[in-house]
Amino acid sequence: ELLSCCVVKNGTKVVAGSQGGNLNIWNYGDWIDANDRFPGHPSSVDAMVKVSEDIVLTGSSDGLIRVITIFPNQMLGLVGEHGEYPIERMRLTEDLNTLVSASHDHTVKIWDVCFLHEEDAKGGGDAMDTENNGEDSDMDESDSEEENKKKKRRRKKGKGKNRQLPGRGELHKN
C-alpha cells in the first residue's frame, strides 16, 4: 500500500512511501513497476514533503522525521521526532524554512529546517552534502600533494558525526 508521494528531479521521478517502509521510485510516466526501491524505514512512510529536487523529508509511523536524498538514495539524518507516535501530516512553509508536523499524540510541532537549503542559496551546493568526491573547491594546481592530503584528512575527520547547527539544534544521524 502506498501512503505518501512527491514529484522530484524536475518532474522526472516520483517517490512514494509504502506501508512496508520502502520508498518506491518511478520514472514519471512509466507506472508499470517502480524502477528503484530504497529500504530503510523500519515502519510505514505515512507523510512526505519535498525540500528540493534532491531532498525529501519523510514522516514514519515510528515517529521520526528523516532527511532523504534521492539519487543517490541516502538517509542523511533526522529532523526530529514525535516520540513513539506516528507522524500523520507534514507541511513546509512557502519559504522552505519551517516544517510543521502533526502526530497521533495530538500535537503539532514546528521545526526550523532552513539548514537543509541554506548552502544552495549561497551557491555552495547542498547543505547536507557529506561527501565532496575527494575534491576540494579551493584546491588549485599550486597546492602541494602534502597540503592536499592534509585537507582531505581534515574533511574526513568530521564526517559521520552529529552536526551541531548554531541556533538550530542538532541534526541527528540515523
C-alpha positions in Angstrom: 0.0 0.0 0.0 1.3 3.4 -1.0 0.7 6.2 1.6 2.6 9.3 0.6 4.3 10.7 -2.5 6.4 13.6 -4.1 7.5 14.5 -7.6 11.3 15.3 -7.6 14.2 15.6 -10.0 12.5 18.4 -12.1 9.4 16.3 -12.7 11.3 13.2 -13.9 10.9 11.0 -10.8 8.0 10.1 -8.4 8.8 8.9 -4.9 6.1 7.1 -2.9 6.3 5.9 0.7 4.9 2.5 1.4 3.3 0.7 4.3 6.3 -1.7 4.5 8.8 1.2 5.0 10.3 1.3 1.5 10.5 4.3 -0.8 9.4 3.3 -4.3 10.8 5.4 -7.1 9.3 5.6 -10.6 10.3 7.4 -13.8 7.5 9.9 -14.4 5.0 8.3 -16.9 6.4 4.8 -16.5 3.9 3.4 -13.9 4.1 -0.4 -14.6 6.8 -1.1 -11.9 9.0 1.1 -9.7 12.5 1.3 -11.2 14.1 1.7 -7.8 13.3 0.8 -4.2 15.0 2.4 -1.2 14.6 0.4 2.0 15.5 1.9 5.4 12.4 2.9 7.3 11.5 0.3 9.9 7.9 1.4 9.7 5.4 2.8 7.2 6.2 6.1 5.5 3.0 8.0 6.2 4.0 11.5 5.2 6.5 13.1 2.8 7.4 16.6 1.7 9.8 17.8 -0.9 12.5 20.2 0.2 14.4 20.4 -3.1 14.7 18.4 -6.3 17.1 16.1 -4.4 15.9 16.1 -0.8 12.6 14.9 0.8 11.6 14.6 4.4 9.7 11.5 5.4 7.4 11.1 8.4 7.1 7.5 9.6 4.9 5.5 11.9 7.9 5.2 14.3 7.5 8.9 15.0 10.7 10.0 13.3 11.2 12.7 10.6 14.0 11.7 8.3 16.1 13.6 5.7 16.4 11.6 2.5 18.3 12.3 -0.7 17.1 10.8 -4.0 19.7 9.6 -6.5 21.9 9.0 -4.7 19.5 7.3 -2.3 20.7 8.1 1.2 19.3 8.6 4.6 21.2 11.7 5.9 19.8 12.1 9.4 16.8 13.2 11.5 15.0 16.5 11.8 13.1 15.4 14.9 10.6 13.1 16.4 7.2 12.8 18.0 8.2 10.1 20.4 6.6 6.7 19.7 3.6 8.2 17.9 3.2 8.1 14.1 3.7 11.2 12.0 0.3 11.9 10.3 1.0 15.0 8.3 3.8 17.4 7.4 4.0 20.7 5.5 6.7 23.1 4.7 6.2 26.9 4.7 6.4 28.6 1.4 9.9 29.9 2.2 11.0 26.3 3.0 12.5 27.3 6.3 9.9 25.8 8.6 8.4 22.3 8.8 5.1 21.7 10.6 4.3 18.1 11.7 1.2 16.6 13.2 1.2 13.3 15.1 -1.2 10.7 16.6 -0.1 12.1 20.0 -2.4 15.1 19.2 0.5 17.6 18.9 1.7 19.8 16.2 5.4 20.6 16.2 7.3 23.3 14.4 10.8 22.6 13.1 13.5 25.0 11.8 14.8 23.3 8.6 16.5 26.2 6.8 19.8 24.4 7.2 18.6 21.9 4.5 18.9 24.5 1.8 20.9 27.5 3.0 24.1 26.4 1.2 22.1 26.2 -2.1 21.2 29.9 -1.6 24.9 30.7 -1.3 25.7 28.8 -4.4 27.7 26.2 -2.5 25.7 23.0 -3.1 23.6 21.0 -0.6 24.0 22.0 3.0 23.7 18.3 3.9 26.4 17.1 1.4 28.6 14.9 3.5 31.0 14.0 0.7 32.9 16.1 -1.8 34.0 13.2 -4.0 37.6 13.7 -2.9 37.7 17.2 -4.4 38.1 20.5 -2.6 36.8 23.6 -4.4 39.6 25.7 -3.0 42.4 23.4 -4.3 44.4 24.6 -7.2 47.4 23.3 -9.2 49.8 25.2 -6.9 48.8 23.2 -3.8 51.4 20.7 -2.9 50.5 17.0 -2.7 51.1 17.0 1.1 48.7 20.0 1.6 46.1 18.2 -0.4 46.4 15.1 1.8 46.1 17.2 4.9 42.9 18.9 3.6 41.3 15.6 2.8 42.2 14.2 6.2 40.6 17.3 7.9 37.5 16.9 5.8 37.2 13.2 6.6 37.7 13.8 10.3 34.3 15.4 10.8 32.3 13.0 8.6 29.7 10.8 10.1 29.3 12.8 13.3 26.3 14.6 14.5 26.2 18.0 13.2 25.6 20.9 15.6 24.0 23.8 13.8 24.2 27.2 15.6 20.8 28.3 16.8 19.1 25.4 15.1 19.6 22.5 17.3 21.3 19.3 16.4 20.9 17.2 13.3 20.9 13.6 14.5 22.5 10.9 12.3 20.4 7.8 11.9 
